[in-house]
């Protein structure tokens, strides 16, 4: 496969979501959807799958892989919950803060070493508590604090300078870039690199390469090293068994999907309308597959969850009771200021399956 990235090719999106008010389509959200099997064959696609965009937080499970394959996670006795947090974009709830603090204690550092910055917690309840108490968010409440703590642990284990763990030339980030390249089947030098919202390198690859990464995460090829395959299994177990650590206890798409799928899906959102998932081998998909999508305008509250749920439904992954549980994420009402329903936001696309479905 090893497809060289061409970021100059004009992307061609498809209409995915319509916002209707009465009889009029008031807005549309366009984007890209691609599902890829572990062998690299495209199962289905909408829009140009060669679009290059950043993984953003969808990279987190792969940023955590060197933490495990290096032996750092074992050395510091990280639990499955702590591994899940390193892979997650948490809501900044008390359970998340306590878990990050516990990880830092294990590696002998404190929160002043974290370079992720601060933002208001994703949890609306915690954010409200801070505002009412006139308190500022802490670095531990940053959704990336678990990832950054994992990077610090890897730096200590490798003997790399922990002061610069966030820099692209630090051995920590070099190992991560190699992992991204390995799973995406692309040369390191062909990956577009920017700076993520939390300050560490962020990687730009094609949509099909994103999907391939997740197909390989849930069903790693037999020619991958044994330690890599074991690390994949650990990450899949940690994320699917502790979905509230990956996201939050309430109102988080990743958490609700993994709870509902009961171990059948690894789900991970990224910023700017990015979404990735790995569907584990099952009766419908014996080899599993990876799913990647991108909402062109970056909308991640009404468009992204709608496309995620509909894509997984059409691919035969979600059905019956699962769809009922996920109904709040599948479509949204347009309401006026009196709370009356005056329209609807819903998916309007159809996935066409190839011979490989």
SVG drawing of the C-alpha trace seen along z (x, -y; Angstrom):
<svg xmlns="http://www.w3.org/2000/svg" viewBox="-43 -34 62 49">
<polyline fill="none" stroke="black" stroke-width="0.4" points="0.0,0.0 2.5,-2.6 0.6,-5.5 2.6,-8.7 0.5,-11.6 -0.4,-14.4 -1.8,-17.2 -2.3,-19.4 -5.1,-17.2 -8.4,-19.1 -10.7,-17.3 -14.2,-16.4 -16.6,-16.0 -20.1,-14.5 -23.3,-15.8 -23.7,-13.9 -26.1,-15.8 -29.0,-18.1 -30.5,-20.7 -34.1,-21.1 -36.4,-23.9 -39.9,-23.2 -39.8,-22.3 -36.5,-24.0 -33.0,-22.6 -31.4,-25.4 -27.8,-24.0 -25.7,-21.1 -22.6,-19.4 -20.4,-17.7 -17.5,-15.4 -15.7,-12.1 -16.3,-8.5 -14.1,-5.5 -14.0,-2.0 -10.9,0.2 -10.2,3.8 -7.0,5.0 -5.6,6.0 -5.9,2.4 -8.9,3.0 -11.5,0.3 -14.9,1.6 -16.8,-1.6 -16.2,-5.3 -17.9,-8.6 -15.9,-11.6 -12.2,-11.6 -10.5,-9.0 -7.2,-10.5 -8.0,-13.7 -5.1,-14.5 -6.1,-15.7 -4.8,-15.6 -5.5,-12.7 -5.8,-15.0 -6.9,-13.0 -7.7,-10.0 -3.9,-9.4 -3.9,-8.8 -4.1,-5.0 -1.1,-5.0 0.7,-7.6 0.3,-5.3 1.6,-2.2 5.3,-2.9 4.5,-3.4 3.5,0.3 5.9,1.9 8.9,0.2 8.1,1.7 7.5,-1.7 3.8,-0.9 5.0,2.3 7.9,0.6 5.6,-2.0 2.9,0.6 0.2,-1.3 -3.3,0.2 -5.7,0.8 -7.6,-2.4 -4.4,-4.4 -3.6,-3.0 -7.2,-3.9 -6.6,-7.5 -3.4,-7.8 -5.6,-6.9 -8.5,-9.1 -9.8,-12.6 -11.3,-12.8 -14.0,-15.1 -11.9,-16.4 -14.1,-14.8 -12.8,-13.8 -12.1,-10.2 -10.0,-11.5 -8.0,-14.0 -7.4,-11.4 -6.2,-8.9 -3.7,-11.3 -2.5,-12.3 -1.9,-8.7 0.1,-8.1 2.3,-11.1 2.9,-9.8 4.0,-6.5 6.6,-8.1 7.8,-10.5 6.8,-13.8 4.1,-16.3 1.7,-18.3 4.2,-21.1 5.9,-18.8 2.8,-18.6 2.9,-20.8 -0.6,-20.3 -1.9,-23.7 -5.4,-24.3 -8.9,-24.6 -12.4,-24.4 -13.3,-20.7 -15.5,-19.0 -17.8,-17.9 -20.5,-20.6 -21.1,-19.8 -17.4,-20.2 -17.1,-23.4 -20.2,-24.8 -18.7,-23.9 -15.5,-25.8 -17.4,-28.8 -19.6,-28.9 -16.5,-28.5 -14.6,-31.1 -11.9,-28.6 -9.6,-28.2 -9.2,-24.8 -6.0,-22.9 -3.7,-21.1 -4.9,-17.8 -8.4,-18.6 -7.0,-19.1 -8.5,-16.3 -4.9,-15.3 -3.3,-15.1 -3.3,-11.3 -1.6,-11.3 1.0,-13.7 1.7,-11.8 2.2,-8.7 4.7,-10.6 6.6,-11.7 6.7,-8.1 8.1,-7.0 10.7,-9.7 11.9,-8.6 12.0,-4.9 14.0,-5.8 16.4,-8.0 15.2,-10.9 15.0,-14.5 11.5,-14.8 11.8,-18.6 11.4,-18.4 9.1,-15.4 6.7,-17.5 9.3,-18.4 9.4,-16.6 13.1,-15.7 12.7,-14.1 13.0,-10.3 9.5,-10.0 8.0,-11.8 10.3,-10.0 9.0,-6.6 5.4,-7.8 6.0,-9.0 7.4,-5.6 4.4,-3.9 2.0,-6.1 3.9,-5.3 3.9,-1.6 0.2,-1.3 -0.7,-3.7 1.7,-1.9 3.4,-5.2 6.9,-6.5 7.7,-8.7 8.9,-11.5 5.6,-11.4 3.6,-12.3 2.5,-15.9 3.4,-17.2 1.9,-20.1 1.4,-21.1 -1.7,-19.9 -3.9,-21.9 -2.0,-20.4 1.4,-21.3 2.8,-18.0 3.3,-16.9 0.1,-16.0 0.1,-13.8 -1.6,-14.4 -2.4,-11.3 -5.1,-10.2 -8.6,-9.1 -7.9,-5.6 -4.7,-5.4 -6.5,-6.5 -9.1,-3.7 -6.3,-1.2 -4.6,-2.2 -7.7,-1.3 -8.3,1.9 -4.8,3.0 -5.3,1.9 -8.2,4.2 -6.8,7.0 -3.1,6.6 -1.5,8.4 0.3,11.7 3.6,10.2 3.5,7.5 6.0,8.1 4.5,10.1 5.0,7.3 3.1,4.9 0.2,7.3 0.1,7.7 0.2,4.0 -2.7,3.6 -4.7,6.2 -4.0,4.3 -5.1,1.0 -8.3,2.5 -9.1,4.1 -8.3,1.0 -10.5,-1.3 -13.4,1.1 -13.5,2.1 -13.1,-1.4 -15.0,-3.7 -15.9,-6.2 -12.1,-6.8 -11.6,-7.4 -14.4,-9.9 -16.6,-10.7 -19.4,-9.3 -22.0,-11.1 -22.6,-12.9 -19.5,-11.5 -19.9,-9.7 -16.9,-7.5 -18.0,-6.3 -21.6,-5.6 -20.6,-3.8 -18.1,-1.5 -20.6,-0.9 -23.3,0.0 -21.1,2.2 -19.8,4.2 -16.3,4.7 -17.1,4.8 -15.9,1.3 -12.9,-0.9 -14.2,-4.5 -12.1,-7.7 -13.0,-11.2 -10.6,-13.8 -10.9,-17.6 -12.3,-19.4 -14.9,-16.8 -12.5,-13.8 -13.7,-10.4 -12.1,-6.9 -13.2,-3.5 -12.0,0.1 -14.7,2.7 -13.4,6.0 -13.8,9.2 -17.4,10.5 -19.8,12.6 -20.6,9.8 -17.0,8.8 -14.7,11.8 -11.6,9.7 -12.9,6.5 -12.4,3.1 -11.4,-0.5 -13.7,-3.4 -12.6,-7.1 -14.7,-10.1 -14.2,-13.9 -16.8,-16.6 -15.5,-19.2 -16.5,-22.2 -15.2,-20.7 -18.6,-20.5 -18.5,-17.9 -21.7,-18.2 -24.6,-17.7 -23.0,-16.5 -20.2,-14.1 -22.3,-11.9 -25.1,-11.7 -22.7,-10.5 -20.9,-8.1 -24.1,-6.3 -25.5,-6.2 -22.3,-4.8 -22.1,-2.0 -25.8,-1.2 -25.4,-0.9 -22.3,1.2 -24.3,3.6 -22.4,3.0 -25.3,1.2 -28.8,2.5 -32.0,2.9 -31.4,2.2 -28.0,0.7 -29.6,-2.0 -32.2,-2.7 -29.6,-3.3 -27.7,-5.6 -30.7,-7.5 -29.7,-10.7 -26.6,-10.8 -28.3,-9.7 -30.5,-12.7 -31.2,-16.1 -34.3,-18.3 -34.2,-21.9 -36.1,-23.8 -37.2,-27.4 -36.7,-29.4 -40.0,-28.1 -38.7,-24.6 -40.9,-23.6 -39.6,-21.2 -39.5,-23.1 -37.1,-21.0 -34.6,-18.1 -30.9,-17.4 -30.4,-14.0 -28.0,-11.9 -28.8,-11.9 -26.2,-9.5 -26.0,-5.9 -22.8,-3.9 -22.2,-1.7 -20.5,1.6 -17.9,3.1 -17.1,6.7 -15.1,6.8 -18.1,6.3"/>
</svg>
